[in-house]
């Protein structure tokens, strides 16, 4: 009788250890998936930001030269483009929380705590 109970405890202990090991592996896989999603997203956003920067730079210079030609003064053209960017910068500063902070927080929460429809089905 004692041997049977001892065997049962050993079996329960082994199953519990196996369960814990599997849960640790699952957490590692979740972290790896979330980290890889985060890094790949950051790489894509960085490349797109550099491309957008250069597009914006050349479009701005072209517009400044065109406006300078229309105003018959290159300095006025560049001054007008500079004032435009100052106004855009001020608007960005005023609305920075709504434009940047809230979407970034929301995307991090969605990235690291995704809604899992399969989770509810397994209960």
Phi, psi and omega in degrees: 000314180296322180295321180295317178294319178298318178296321179296317178295321178296318180294318178296318179298315180296318179294322178294317178297319178297318178299314180298316179298320179292322178294320177298316178298320178296318178296319178299317179295319177298316179296316179297319179296313181295320179293318179292322175298315180298311182294318179294321176296319179294320179296314180298315180294325178293314179297315179297325178295317177297316179297316179297321178301312181292322176299313180296322179298310183288325176294319179296317179294319178297316178295320179296317178294317179298313180296322177297321177294320180292324180272357181062029175203114181298325181294324177293323177298312179291326177295318179296318178294321178297317178296319177302315180291329175295316178296318177298318178298318178295317177298319178298318180296319181293318184257024185299323181293317181287327184277321188246304191298308183296314178296324179293315179298315180297318181291324176295318179297317179293326181290314185269345177227066183292150176285124184249108179288332180290334182298317181292329181286335182275350182287000000 
